[in-house]
Amino acid sequence: MILELREYVALPDRAEDLHRRFADETLALFREFGLDLRGFWHAVDDRRRIYYLCAFEDVDAATVFWDAFRADPRWIELKERSEAEGPLIERIVSTYLTEPDYVAARG
């Protein structure tokens, strides 16, 4: 198993719109898709920075999941509707994490 840490940085003045999109619709769509969401946060001093952690079998499984998600008509419609006044996101950083053998061996 791997974990994917995703960081979203909202464009200036669009953070609350991005939070609202996650809260009102995206998280429900994640549940419908079966995303194994392990946690969801924003930076204490910067609501523009949203982080979440999700689990996958491996990087290939994550790639398949995100490709299917981005191609889903419900996501496409939601993204278009929520970005009618312009984009919400400045950048997304995705980092795949795995536990080193020396930590796993400690039990």
PDB file as gemmi writes it, atoms N, CA and C in Angstrom:
CRYST1    1.000    1.000    1.000  90.00  90.00  90.00 P 1                      
ATOM      1  N   MET A   1       0.834  -1.179   0.000  1.00  0.00           N  
ATOM      2  CA  MET A   1       0.000   0.000   0.000  1.00  0.00           C  
ATOM      3  C   MET A   1       0.881   1.246   0.000  1.00  0.00           C  
ATOM      4  N   ILE A   2       0.392   2.281  -0.678  1.00  0.00           N  
ATOM      5  CA  ILE A   2       1.046   3.586  -0.679  1.00  0.00           C  
ATOM      6  C   ILE A   2       0.038   4.623  -0.222  1.00  0.00           C  
ATOM      7  N   LEU A   3       0.547   5.754   0.199  1.00  0.00           N  
ATOM      8  CA  LEU A   3      -0.291   6.905   0.514  1.00  0.00           C  
ATOM      9  C   LEU A   3       0.046   8.000  -0.477  1.00  0.00           C  
ATOM     10  N   GLU A   4      -0.965   8.728  -0.860  1.00  0.00           N  
ATOM     11  CA  GLU A   4      -0.756   9.885  -1.721  1.00  0.00           C  
ATOM     12  C   GLU A   4      -1.126  11.119  -0.922  1.00  0.00           C  
ATOM     13  N   LEU A   5      -0.178  12.031  -0.804  1.00  0.00           N  
ATOM     14  CA  LEU A   5      -0.428  13.317  -0.173  1.00  0.00           C  
ATOM     15  C   LEU A   5      -0.659  14.322  -1.287  1.00  0.00           C  
ATOM     16  N   ARG A   6      -1.831  14.931  -1.263  1.00  0.00           N  
ATOM     17  CA  ARG A   6      -2.163  15.923  -2.287  1.00  0.00           C  
ATOM     18  C   ARG A   6      -2.262  17.287  -1.623  1.00  0.00           C  
ATOM     19  N   GLU A   7      -1.585  18.253  -2.210  1.00  0.00           N  
ATOM     20  CA  GLU A   7      -1.639  19.632  -1.729  1.00  0.00           C  
ATOM     21  C   GLU A   7      -2.252  20.496  -2.827  1.00  0.00           C  
ATOM     22  N   TYR A   8      -3.281  21.221  -2.471  1.00  0.00           N  
ATOM     23  CA  TYR A   8      -3.912  22.168  -3.379  1.00  0.00           C  
ATOM     24  C   TYR A   8      -3.626  23.565  -2.859  1.00  0.00           C  
ATOM     25  N   VAL A   9      -3.232  24.451  -3.739  1.00  0.00           N  
ATOM     26  CA  VAL A   9      -3.061  25.848  -3.386  1.00  0.00           C  
ATOM     27  C   VAL A   9      -4.065  26.629  -4.218  1.00  0.00           C  
ATOM     28  N   ALA A  10      -5.015  27.238  -3.521  1.00  0.00           N  
ATOM     29  CA  ALA A  10      -6.052  28.011  -4.202  1.00  0.00           C  
ATOM     30  C   ALA A  10      -5.463  29.324  -4.712  1.00  0.00           C  
ATOM     31  N   LEU A  11      -6.021  29.808  -5.783  1.00  0.00           N  
ATOM     32  CA  LEU A  11      -5.649  31.127  -6.271  1.00  0.00           C  
ATOM     33  C   LEU A  11      -6.057  32.168  -5.231  1.00  0.00           C  
ATOM     34  N   PRO A  12      -5.358  33.293  -5.201  1.00  0.00           N  
ATOM     35  CA  PRO A  12      -5.749  34.342  -4.257  1.00  0.00           C  
ATOM     36  C   PRO A  12      -7.245  34.671  -4.410  1.00  0.00           C  
ATOM     37  N   ASP A  13      -7.912  34.824  -3.309  1.00  0.00           N  
ATOM     38  CA  ASP A  13      -9.345  35.155  -3.250  1.00  0.00           C  
ATOM     39  C   ASP A  13     -10.264  34.020  -3.713  1.00  0.00           C  
ATOM     40  N   ARG A  14      -9.737  32.817  -3.930  1.00  0.00           N  
ATOM     41  CA  ARG A  14     -10.593  31.693  -4.357  1.00  0.00           C  
ATOM     42  C   ARG A  14     -10.604  30.555  -3.346  1.00  0.00           C  
ATOM     43  N   ALA A  15      -9.923  30.719  -2.209  1.00  0.00           N  
ATOM     44  CA  ALA A  15      -9.823  29.638  -1.225  1.00  0.00           C  
ATOM     45  C   ALA A  15     -11.193  29.191  -0.736  1.00  0.00           C  
ATOM     46  N   GLU A  16     -12.065  30.125  -0.402  1.00  0.00           N  
ATOM     47  CA  GLU A  16     -13.369  29.738   0.136  1.00  0.00           C  
ATOM     48  C   GLU A  16     -14.211  29.026  -0.919  1.00  0.00           C  
ATOM     49  N   ASP A  17     -14.056  29.403  -2.179  1.00  0.00           N  
ATOM     50  CA  ASP A  17     -14.748  28.703  -3.262  1.00  0.00           C  
ATOM     51  C   ASP A  17     -14.247  27.268  -3.382  1.00  0.00           C  
ATOM     52  N   LEU A  18     -12.941  27.076  -3.233  1.00  0.00           N  
ATOM     53  CA  LEU A  18     -12.376  25.722  -3.308  1.00  0.00           C  
ATOM     54  C   LEU A  18     -12.833  24.891  -2.114  1.00  0.00           C  
ATOM     55  N   HIS A  19     -12.800  25.466  -0.920  1.00  0.00           N  
ATOM     56  CA  HIS A  19     -13.297  24.750   0.265  1.00  0.00           C  
ATOM     57  C   HIS A  19     -14.766  24.354   0.068  1.00  0.00           C  
ATOM     58  N   ARG A  20     -15.563  25.270  -0.443  1.00  0.00           N  
ATOM     59  CA  ARG A  20     -16.989  25.004  -0.657  1.00  0.00           C  
ATOM     60  C   ARG A  20     -17.181  23.873  -1.669  1.00  0.00           C  
ATOM     61  N   ARG A  21     -16.364  23.852  -2.736  1.00  0.00           N  
ATOM     62  CA  ARG A  21     -16.491  22.783  -3.725  1.00  0.00           C  
ATOM     63  C   ARG A  21     -16.193  21.428  -3.100  1.00  0.00           C  
ATOM     64  N   PHE A  22     -15.119  21.358  -2.298  1.00  0.00           N  
ATOM     65  CA  PHE A  22     -14.832  20.101  -1.599  1.00  0.00           C  
ATOM     66  C   PHE A  22     -15.987  19.737  -0.668  1.00  0.00           C  
ATOM     67  N   ALA A  23     -16.405  20.672   0.172  1.00  0.00           N  
ATOM     68  CA  ALA A  23     -17.411  20.394   1.200  1.00  0.00           C  
ATOM     69  C   ALA A  23     -18.765  20.021   0.604  1.00  0.00           C  
ATOM     70  N   ASP A  24     -19.194  20.744  -0.405  1.00  0.00           N  
ATOM     71  CA  ASP A  24     -20.549  20.563  -0.924  1.00  0.00           C  
ATOM     72  C   ASP A  24     -20.687  19.419  -1.914  1.00  0.00           C  
ATOM     73  N   GLU A  25     -19.618  19.096  -2.656  1.00  0.00           N  
ATOM     74  CA  GLU A  25     -19.795  18.100  -3.707  1.00  0.00           C  
ATOM     75  C   GLU A  25     -18.629  17.135  -3.927  1.00  0.00           C  
ATOM     76  N   THR A  26     -17.396  17.634  -3.888  1.00  0.00           N  
ATOM     77  CA  THR A  26     -16.269  16.777  -4.254  1.00  0.00           C  
ATOM     78  C   THR A  26     -16.095  15.610  -3.298  1.00  0.00           C  
ATOM     79  N   LEU A  27     -16.198  15.851  -1.988  1.00  0.00           N  
ATOM     80  CA  LEU A  27     -16.019  14.757  -1.032  1.00  0.00           C  
ATOM     81  C   LEU A  27     -17.069  13.666  -1.228  1.00  0.00           C  
ATOM     82  N   ALA A  28     -18.296  14.048  -1.538  1.00  0.00           N  
ATOM     83  CA  ALA A  28     -19.338  13.051  -1.810  1.00  0.00           C  
ATOM     84  C   ALA A  28     -18.994  12.249  -3.069  1.00  0.00           C  
ATOM     85  N   LEU A  29     -18.469  12.910  -4.071  1.00  0.00           N  
ATOM     86  CA  LEU A  29     -18.073  12.215  -5.296  1.00  0.00           C  
ATOM     87  C   LEU A  29     -16.896  11.279  -5.015  1.00  0.00           C  
ATOM     88  N   PHE A  30     -15.957  11.713  -4.178  1.00  0.00           N  
ATOM     89  CA  PHE A  30     -14.868  10.823  -3.771  1.00  0.00           C  
ATOM     90  C   PHE A  30     -15.429   9.555  -3.124  1.00  0.00           C  
ATOM     91  N   ARG A  31     -16.414   9.712  -2.229  1.00  0.00           N  
ATOM     92  CA  ARG A  31     -17.016   8.540  -1.567  1.00  0.00           C  
ATOM     93  C   ARG A  31     -17.662   7.610  -2.590  1.00  0.00           C  
ATOM     94  N   GLU A  32     -18.396   8.184  -3.541  1.00  0.00           N  
ATOM     95  CA  GLU A  32     -19.039   7.368  -4.582  1.00  0.00           C  
ATOM     96  C   GLU A  32     -18.010   6.589  -5.387  1.00  0.00           C  
ATOM     97  N   PHE A  33     -16.859   7.190  -5.629  1.00  0.00           N  
ATOM     98  CA  PHE A  33     -15.796   6.535  -6.388  1.00  0.00           C  
ATOM     99  C   PHE A  33     -15.004   5.540  -5.551  1.00  0.00           C  
ATOM    100  N   GLY A  34     -15.226   5.540  -4.228  1.00  0.00           N  
ATOM    101  CA  GLY A  34     -14.526   4.610  -3.359  1.00  0.00           C  
ATOM    102  C   GLY A  34     -13.132   5.044  -2.966  1.00  0.00           C  
ATOM    103  N   LEU A  35     -12.843   6.339  -3.001  1.00  0.00           N  
ATOM    104  CA  LEU A  35     -11.529   6.830  -2.597  1.00  0.00           C  
ATOM    105  C   LEU A  35     -11.314   6.544  -1.112  1.00  0.00           C  
ATOM    106  N   ASP A  36     -10.188   5.943  -0.785  1.00  0.00           N  
ATOM    107  CA  ASP A  36      -9.820   5.658   0.601  1.00  0.00           C  
ATOM    108  C   ASP A  36      -9.147   6.901   1.173  1.00  0.00           C  
ATOM    109  N   LEU A  37      -9.957   7.835   1.632  1.00  0.00           N  
ATOM    110  CA  LEU A  37      -9.489   9.115   2.142  1.00  0.00           C  
ATOM    111  C   LEU A  37      -9.113   8.954   3.611  1.00  0.00           C  
ATOM    112  N   ARG A  38      -7.863   9.257   3.948  1.00  0.00           N  
ATOM    113  CA  ARG A  38      -7.348   9.034   5.303  1.00  0.00           C  
ATOM    114  C   ARG A  38      -7.339  10.295   6.162  1.00  0.00           C  
ATOM    115  N   GLY A  39      -7.416  11.441   5.557  1.00  0.00           N  
ATOM    116  CA  GLY A  39      -7.427  12.689   6.315  1.00  0.00           C  
ATOM    117  C   GLY A  39      -7.514  13.864   5.376  1.00  0.00           C  
ATOM    118  N   PHE A  40      -7.979  14.993   5.922  1.00  0.00           N  
ATOM    119  CA  PHE A  40      -8.206  16.183   5.108  1.00  0.00           C  
ATOM    120  C   PHE A  40      -7.946  17.394   5.999  1.00  0.00           C  
ATOM    121  N   TRP A  41      -7.088  18.315   5.553  1.00  0.00           N  
ATOM    122  CA  TRP A  41      -6.676  19.441   6.381  1.00  0.00           C  
ATOM    123  C   TRP A  41      -6.495  20.698   5.538  1.00  0.00           C  
ATOM    124  N   HIS A  42      -6.411  21.826   6.242  1.00  0.00           N  
ATOM    125  CA  HIS A  42      -5.874  23.041   5.627  1.00  0.00           C  
ATOM    126  C   HIS A  42      -4.829  23.592   6.584  1.00  0.00           C  
ATOM    127  N   ALA A  43      -3.902  24.359   6.056  1.00  0.00           N  
ATOM    128  CA  ALA A  43      -2.835  24.930   6.878  1.00  0.00           C  
ATOM    129  C   ALA A  43      -3.451  25.892   7.887  1.00  0.00           C  
ATOM    130  N   VAL A  44      -2.939  25.868   9.103  1.00  0.00           N  
ATOM    131  CA  VAL A  44      -3.470  26.696  10.183  1.00  0.00           C  
ATOM    132  C   VAL A  44      -3.477  28.168   9.800  1.00  0.00           C  
ATOM    133  N   ASP A  45      -2.427  28.619   9.195  1.00  0.00           N  
ATOM    134  CA  ASP A  45      -2.298  30.044   8.906  1.00  0.00           C  
ATOM    135  C   ASP A  45      -2.542  30.405   7.438  1.00  0.00           C  
ATOM    136  N   ASP A  46      -3.076  29.454   6.659  1.00  0.00           N  
ATOM    137  CA  ASP A  46      -3.242  29.723   5.225  1.00  0.00           C  
ATOM    138  C   ASP A  46      -4.315  28.810   4.645  1.00  0.00           C  
ATOM    139  N   ARG A  47      -5.573  29.264   4.633  1.00  0.00           N  
ATOM    140  CA  ARG A  47      -6.677  28.451   4.112  1.00  0.00           C  
ATOM    141  C   ARG A  47      -6.548  28.187   2.610  1.00  0.00           C  
ATOM    142  N   ARG A  48      -5.629  28.868   1.949  1.00  0.00           N  
ATOM    143  CA  ARG A  48      -5.400  28.589   0.529  1.00  0.00           C  
ATOM    144  C   ARG A  48      -4.772  27.219   0.333  1.00  0.00           C  
ATOM    145  N   ARG A  49      -4.125  26.682   1.369  1.00  0.00           N  
ATOM    146  CA  ARG A  49      -3.415  25.399   1.273  1.00  0.00           C  
ATOM    147  C   ARG A  49      -4.260  24.285   1.890  1.00  0.00           C  
ATOM    148  N   ILE A  50      -4.743  23.408   1.029  1.00  0.00           N  
ATOM    149  CA  ILE A  50      -5.558  22.266   1.438  1.00  0.00           C  
ATOM    150  C   ILE A  50      -4.747  21.002   1.168  1.00  0.00           C  
ATOM    151  N   TYR A  51      -4.760  20.102   2.138  1.00  0.00           N  
ATOM    152  CA  TYR A  51      -4.020  18.842   2.033  1.00  0.00           C  
ATOM    153  C   TYR A  51      -4.975  17.690   2.292  1.00  0.00           C  
ATOM    154  N   TYR A  52      -4.789  16.608   1.551  1.00  0.00           N  
ATOM    155  CA  TYR A  52      -5.473  15.380   1.941  1.00  0.00           C  
ATOM    156  C   TYR A  52      -4.600  14.182   1.610  1.00  0.00           C  
ATOM    157  N   LEU A  53      -4.890  13.112   2.350  1.00  0.00           N  
ATOM    158  CA  LEU A  53      -4.110  11.892   2.269  1.00  0.00           C  
ATOM    159  C   LEU A  53      -5.053  10.767   1.879  1.00  0.00           C  
ATOM    160  N   CYS A  54      -4.683  10.009   0.856  1.00  0.00           N  
ATOM    161  CA  CYS A  54      -5.505   8.877   0.440  1.00  0.00           C  
ATOM    162  C   CYS A  54      -4.609   7.667   0.180  1.00  0.00           C  
ATOM    163  N   ALA A  55      -5.211   6.494   0.292  1.00  0.00           N  
ATOM    164  CA  ALA A  55      -4.448   5.245   0.168  1.00  0.00           C  
ATOM    165  C   ALA A  55      -4.815   4.525  -1.122  1.00  0.00           C  
ATOM    166  N   PHE A  56      -3.799   3.904  -1.713  1.00  0.00           N  
ATOM    167  CA  PHE A  56      -3.973   3.093  -2.914  1.00  0.00           C  
ATOM    168  C   PHE A  56      -3.095   1.855  -2.796  1.00  0.00           C  
ATOM    169  N   GLU A  57      -3.390   0.856  -3.595  1.00  0.00           N  
ATOM    170  CA  GLU A  57      -2.569  -0.347  -3.620  1.00  0.00           C  
ATOM    171  C   GLU A  57      -1.146  -0.029  -4.080  1.00  0.00           C  
ATOM    172  N   ASP A  58      -1.049   0.809  -5.126  1.00  0.00           N  
ATOM    173  CA  ASP A  58       0.250   1.204  -5.658  1.00  0.00           C  
ATOM    174  C   ASP A  58       0.054   2.435  -6.535  1.00  0.00           C  
ATOM    175  N   VAL A  59       1.127   2.951  -7.103  1.00  0.00           N  
ATOM    176  CA  VAL A  59       1.050   4.155  -7.923  1.00  0.00           C  
ATOM    177  C   VAL A  59       0.188   3.922  -9.159  1.00  0.00           C  
ATOM    178  N   ASP A  60       0.278   2.737  -9.748  1.00  0.00           N  
ATOM    179  CA  ASP A  60      -0.555   2.436 -10.916  1.00  0.00           C  
ATOM    180  C   ASP A  60      -2.042   2.524 -10.571  1.00  0.00           C  
ATOM    181  N   ALA A  61      -2.428   2.007  -9.409  1.00  0.00           N  
ATOM    182  CA  ALA A  61      -3.834   2.073  -8.989  1.00  0.00           C  
ATOM    183  C   ALA A  61      -4.267   3.525  -8.788  1.00  0.00           C  
ATOM    184  N   ALA A  62      -3.383   4.343  -8.254  1.00  0.00           N  
ATOM    185  CA  ALA A  62      -3.698   5.765  -8.080  1.00  0.00           C  
ATOM    186  C   ALA A  62      -3.892   6.437  -9.434  1.00  0.00           C  
ATOM    187  N   THR A  63      -3.014   6.124 -10.375  1.00  0.00           N  
ATOM    188  CA  THR A  63      -3.114   6.702 -11.711  1.00  0.00           C  
ATOM    189  C   THR A  63      -4.429   6.315 -12.380  1.00  0.00           C  
ATOM    190  N   VAL A  64      -4.800   5.045 -12.280  1.00  0.00           N  
ATOM    191  CA  VAL A  64      -6.065   4.571 -12.857  1.00  0.00           C  
ATOM    192  C   VAL A  64      -7.244   5.293 -12.197  1.00  0.00           C  
ATOM    193  N   PHE A  65      -7.200   5.408 -10.860  1.00  0.00           N  
ATOM    194  CA  PHE A  65      -8.287   6.082 -10.141  1.00  0.00           C  
ATOM    195  C   PHE A  65      -8.445   7.520 -10.616  1.00  0.00           C  
ATOM    196  N   TRP A  66      -7.351   8.296 -10.616  1.00  0.00           N  
ATOM    197  CA  TRP A  66      -7.450   9.710 -10.969  1.00  0.00           C  
ATOM    198  C   TRP A  66      -7.813   9.915 -12.435  1.00  0.00           C  
ATOM    199  N   ASP A  67      -7.344   9.044 -13.324  1.00  0.00           N  
ATOM    200  CA  ASP A  67      -7.747   9.143 -14.734  1.00  0.00           C  
ATOM    201  C   ASP A  67      -9.251   8.932 -14.873  1.00  0.00           C  
ATOM    202  N   ALA A  68      -9.794   7.933 -14.171  1.00  0.00           N  
ATOM    203  CA  ALA A  68     -11.236   7.664 -14.233  1.00  0.00           C  
ATOM    204  C   ALA A  68     -12.021   8.809 -13.607  1.00  0.00           C  
ATOM    205  N   PHE A  69     -11.526   9.323 -12.502  1.00  0.00           N  
ATOM    206  CA  PHE A  69     -12.218  10.427 -11.822  1.00  0.00           C  
ATOM    207  C   PHE A  69     -12.288  11.652 -12.728  1.00  0.00           C  
ATOM    208  N   ARG A  70     -11.154  12.034 -13.313  1.00  0.00           N  
ATOM    209  CA  ARG A  70     -11.123  13.227 -14.181  1.00  0.00           C  
ATOM    210  C   ARG A  70     -11.987  13.067 -15.433  1.00  0.00           C  
ATOM    211  N   ALA A  71     -12.222  11.835 -15.862  1.00  0.00           N  
ATOM    212  CA  ALA A  71     -13.030  11.587 -17.063  1.00  0.00           C  
ATOM    213  C   ALA A  71     -14.523  11.464 -16.757  1.00  0.00           C  
ATOM    214  N   ASP A  72     -14.886  11.392 -15.486  1.00  0.00           N  
ATOM    215  CA  ASP A  72     -16.282  11.192 -15.107  1.00  0.00           C  
ATOM    216  C   ASP A  72     -17.106  12.445 -15.441  1.00  0.00           C  
ATOM    217  N   PRO A  73     -18.246  12.267 -16.108  1.00  0.00           N  
ATOM    218  CA  PRO A  73     -19.065  13.425 -16.497  1.00  0.00           C  
ATOM    219  C   PRO A  73     -19.528  14.264 -15.308  1.00  0.00           C  
ATOM    220  N   ARG A  74     -19.759  13.641 -14.153  1.00  0.00           N  
ATOM    221  CA  ARG A  74     -20.186  14.413 -12.979  1.00  0.00           C  
ATOM    222  C   ARG A  74     -19.064  15.342 -12.517  1.00  0.00           C  
ATOM    223  N   TRP A  75     -17.812  14.852 -12.513  1.00  0.00           N  
ATOM    224  CA  TRP A  75     -16.696  15.707 -12.134  1.00  0.00           C  
ATOM    225  C   TRP A  75     -16.492  16.817 -13.161  1.00  0.00           C  
ATOM    226  N   ILE A  76     -16.564  16.472 -14.431  1.00  0.00           N  
ATOM    227  CA  ILE A  76     -16.376  17.467 -15.483  1.00  0.00           C  
ATOM    228  C   ILE A  76     -17.399  18.592 -15.334  1.00  0.00           C  
ATOM    229  N   GLU A  77     -18.646  18.225 -15.103  1.00  0.00           N  
ATOM    230  CA  GLU A  77     -19.714  19.234 -14.949  1.00  0.00           C  
ATOM    231  C   GLU A  77     -19.487  20.070 -13.696  1.00  0.00           C  
ATOM    232  N   LEU A  78     -19.136  19.426 -12.589  1.00  0.00           N  
ATOM    233  CA  LEU A  78     -18.882  20.134 -11.331  1.00  0.00           C  
ATOM    234  C   LEU A  78     -17.728  21.110 -11.483  1.00  0.00           C  
ATOM    235  N   LYS A  79     -16.656  20.661 -12.090  1.00  0.00           N  
ATOM    236  CA  LYS A  79     -15.483  21.527 -12.281  1.00  0.00           C  
ATOM    237  C   LYS A  79     -15.836  22.723 -13.161  1.00  0.00           C  
ATOM    238  N   GLU A  80     -16.530  22.470 -14.270  1.00  0.00           N  
ATOM    239  CA  GLU A  80     -16.911  23.565 -15.165  1.00  0.00           C  
ATOM    240  C   GLU A  80     -17.823  24.565 -14.454  1.00  0.00           C  
ATOM    241  N   ARG A  81     -18.805  24.063 -13.716  1.00  0.00           N  
ATOM    242  CA  ARG A  81     -19.750  24.927 -13.016  1.00  0.00           C  
ATOM    243  C   ARG A  81     -19.052  25.744 -11.930  1.00  0.00           C  
ATOM    244  N   SER A  82     -18.181  25.102 -11.157  1.00  0.00           N  
ATOM    245  CA  SER A  82     -17.522  25.793 -10.046  1.00  0.00           C  
ATOM    246  C   SER A  82     -16.429  26.748 -10.518  1.00  0.00           C  
ATOM    247  N   GLU A  83     -16.005  26.604 -11.756  1.00  0.00           N  
ATOM    248  CA  GLU A  83     -14.978  27.487 -12.301  1.00  0.00           C  
ATOM    249  C   GLU A  83     -15.533  28.415 -13.374  1.00  0.00           C  
ATOM    250  N   ALA A  84     -16.839  28.641 -13.344  1.00  0.00           N  
ATOM    251  CA  ALA A  84     -17.467  29.511 -14.343  1.00  0.00           C  
ATOM    252  C   ALA A  84     -16.891  30.927 -14.302  1.00  0.00           C  
ATOM    253  N   GLU A  85     -16.466  31.364 -13.121  1.00  0.00           N  
ATOM    254  CA  GLU A  85     -15.881  32.694 -12.981  1.00  0.00           C  
ATOM    255  C   GLU A  85     -14.359  32.656 -12.993  1.00  0.00           C  
ATOM    256  N   GLY A  86     -13.794  31.525 -13.387  1.00  0.00           N  
ATOM    257  CA  GLY A  86     -12.349  31.385 -13.480  1.00  0.00           C  
ATOM    258  C   GLY A  86     -11.847  30.249 -12.612  1.00  0.00           C  
ATOM    259  N   PRO A  87     -10.609  29.841 -12.821  1.00  0.00           N  
ATOM    260  CA  PRO A  87     -10.031  28.718 -12.082  1.00  0.00           C  
ATOM    261  C   PRO A  87      -9.983  28.993 -10.581  1.00  0.00           C  
ATOM    262  N   LEU A  88      -9.972  27.909  -9.804  1.00  0.00           N  
ATOM    263  CA  LEU A  88      -9.879  27.989  -8.350  1.00  0.00           C  
ATOM    264  C   LEU A  88      -8.470  27.693  -7.853  1.00  0.00           C  
ATOM    265  N   ILE A  89      -7.709  26.929  -8.636  1.00  0.00           N  
ATOM    266  CA  ILE A  89      -6.471  26.348  -8.133  1.00  0.00           C  
ATOM    267  C   ILE A  89      -5.251  26.926  -8.835  1.00  0.00           C  
ATOM    268  N   GLU A  90      -4.292  27.336  -8.012  1.00  0.00           N  
ATOM    269  CA  GLU A  90      -3.001  27.811  -8.525  1.00  0.00           C  
ATOM    270  C   GLU A  90      -2.122  26.632  -8.895  1.00  0.00           C  
ATOM    271  N   ARG A  91      -2.082  25.623  -8.002  1.00  0.00           N  
ATOM    272  CA  ARG A  91      -1.288  24.426  -8.299  1.00  0.00           C  
ATOM    273  C   ARG A  91      -1.726  23.272  -7.407  1.00  0.00           C  
ATOM    274  N   ILE A  92      -1.425  22.070  -7.897  1.00  0.00           N  
ATOM    275  CA  ILE A  92      -1.643  20.837  -7.149  1.00  0.00           C  
ATOM    276  C   ILE A  92      -0.307  20.100  -7.126  1.00  0.00           C  
ATOM    277  N   VAL A  93       0.072  19.640  -5.942  1.00  0.00           N  
ATOM    278  CA  VAL A  93       1.289  18.842  -5.793  1.00  0.00           C  
ATOM    279  C   VAL A  93       0.864  17.490  -5.235  1.00  0.00           C  
ATOM    280  N   SER A  94       1.263  16.442  -5.912  1.00  0.00           N  
ATOM    281  CA  SER A  94       0.947  15.086  -5.477  1.00  0.00           C  
ATOM    282  C   SER A  94       2.250  14.370  -5.149  1.00  0.00           C  
ATOM    283  N   THR A  95       2.305  13.789  -3.942  1.00  0.00           N  
ATOM    284  CA  THR A  95       3.496  13.070  -3.494  1.00  0.00           C  
ATOM    285  C   THR A  95       3.084  11.683  -3.030  1.00  0.00           C  
ATOM    286  N   TYR A  96       3.716  10.652  -3.577  1.00  0.00           N  
ATOM    287  CA  TYR A  96       3.438   9.281  -3.153  1.00  0.00           C  
ATOM    288  C   TYR A  96       4.392   8.902  -2.037  1.00  0.00           C  
ATOM    289  N   LEU A  97       3.843   8.322  -0.985  1.00  0.00           N  
ATOM    290  CA  LEU A  97       4.608   7.990   0.213  1.00  0.00           C  
ATOM    291  C   LEU A  97       4.518   6.500   0.505  1.00  0.00           C  
ATOM    292  N   THR A  98       5.604   5.945   0.989  1.00  0.00           N  
ATOM    293  CA  THR A  98       5.623   4.565   1.443  1.00  0.00           C  
ATOM    294  C   THR A  98       6.483   4.493   2.699  1.00  0.00           C  
ATOM    295  N   GLU A  99       6.185   3.550   3.533  1.00  0.00           N  
ATOM    296  CA  GLU A  99       6.927   3.408   4.777  1.00  0.00           C  
ATOM    297  C   GLU A  99       8.253   2.713   4.517  1.00  0.00           C  
ATOM    298  N   PRO A 100       9.344   3.251   4.986  1.00  0.00           N  
ATOM    299  CA  PRO A 100      10.645   2.570   4.786  1.00  0.00           C  
ATOM    300  C   PRO A 100      10.671   1.224   5.489  1.00  0.00           C  
ATOM    301  N   ASP A 101      11.429   0.285   4.937  1.00  0.00           N  
ATOM    302  CA  ASP A 101      11.536  -1.054   5.527  1.00  0.00           C  
ATOM    303  C   ASP A 101      11.962  -1.003   6.983  1.00  0.00           C  
ATOM    304  N   TYR A 102      12.865  -0.106   7.328  1.00  0.00           N  
ATOM    305  CA  TYR A 102      13.365  -0.063   8.697  1.00  0.00           C  
ATOM    306  C   TYR A 102      12.303   0.359   9.701  1.00  0.00           C  
ATOM    307  N   VAL A 103      11.277   1.068   9.267  1.00  0.00           N  
ATOM    308  CA  VAL A 103      10.174   1.419  10.166  1.00  0.00           C  
ATOM    309  C   VAL A 103       9.202   0.273  10.260  1.00  0.00           C  
ATOM    310  N   ALA A 104       8.863  -0.333   9.125  1.00  0.00           N  
ATOM    311  CA  ALA A 104       7.935  -1.462   9.103  1.00  0.00           C  
ATOM    312  C   ALA A 104       8.483  -2.632   9.914  1.00  0.00           C  
ATOM    313  N   ALA A 105       9.786  -2.839   9.886  1.00  0.00           N  
ATOM    314  CA  ALA A 105      10.406  -3.958  10.594  1.00  0.00           C  
ATOM    315  C   ALA A 105      10.346  -3.790  12.109  1.00  0.00           C  
ATOM    316  N   ARG A 106      10.181  -2.572  12.581  1.00  0.00           N  
ATOM    317  CA  ARG A 106      10.141  -2.326  14.017  1.00  0.00           C  
ATOM    318  C   ARG A 106       8.835  -2.785  14.635  1.00  0.00           C  
ATOM    319  N   GLY A 107       7.820  -3.023  13.787  1.00  0.00           N  
ATOM    320  CA  GLY A 107       6.550  -3.588  14.225  1.00  0.00           C  
ATOM    321  C   GLY A 107       5.796  -2.686  15.067  1.00  0.00           C  
TER     322      GLY A 107                                                      
END                                                                             
